[in-house]
């Protein structure tokens, strides 16, 4: 198997297809406005944008965790492996192979690292040996967790907690992982380490990944296709190589621009959207 993730999403058989969804909170606040995206089987796709652009809402709409926050998909549809899933519960989606790693490194602080990992297998019915074997696979990808297996998760480092969150998701044996801001609050070296592990999981386990990230440099390095959100809309999408070379992306997300480049404080987001949507 190639070590490179799949390229531009294929229309024929994506593992995930989000079709023109709108999301409303509290029956009033329109947050997503016709978002569409595809994730190819065995691909890594980046969902990019500034804070508040709608990245986390998009992931929660896919995983149906949005209902717990008084949100609702009011238009469009979400399909997983060709099956409509936007009416299913989060548990149903996990059983069908889609799992989300939430923003903020959520762990059960009073449980040990290993106990946290084992909670990720709660939907499985294939026996203790299969779960034990899966646990060893997780430890092979995250050897640091094996060293800390008996430590309380609330007392390990932020990077280790992020590894626990990803490892716990892997225990459900997903086909598709939704990663929400995995770099948040972590040192650059740890961020690179975690993204390298995600790339290994993609190439070795054929794990499809949709990653929402503000760290555009890192996301474009490891994904091959990306979507950029602005105020709940997809304003640009394309191969990551093309996005890296795009002047608007360079200026507003990669910190690269000409000598007359304005500061972020001086540039209003509506001007950028107006140019991109023209």
Secondary structure, 3 states (H helix, E strand, C coil): CCCCCECCCCCCCEEEEEEEEEEEECCCEEEEEEEEEEEECCEEEEEECCCCCCHHHHHHHHHCHHHHHCEEEEEEEEEECCEECCCCCHHHHHHCCEEEECCCCCCCCCCEHHHHHHHCCCCCCCCHHHHHHHHHHHHHHCHHHHHCCCCEHHHCCHHHHHHHHHHHHHCCCCCEEEEECCCCCCCHHHHHHHHHHHHHHHHHHCCEEEEEECCHHHHHHHCCEEEEEECCEEEEEEEHHHHHHCHHHHHHCCCCCCCCCCCHHHCCHHHHHHHHHC
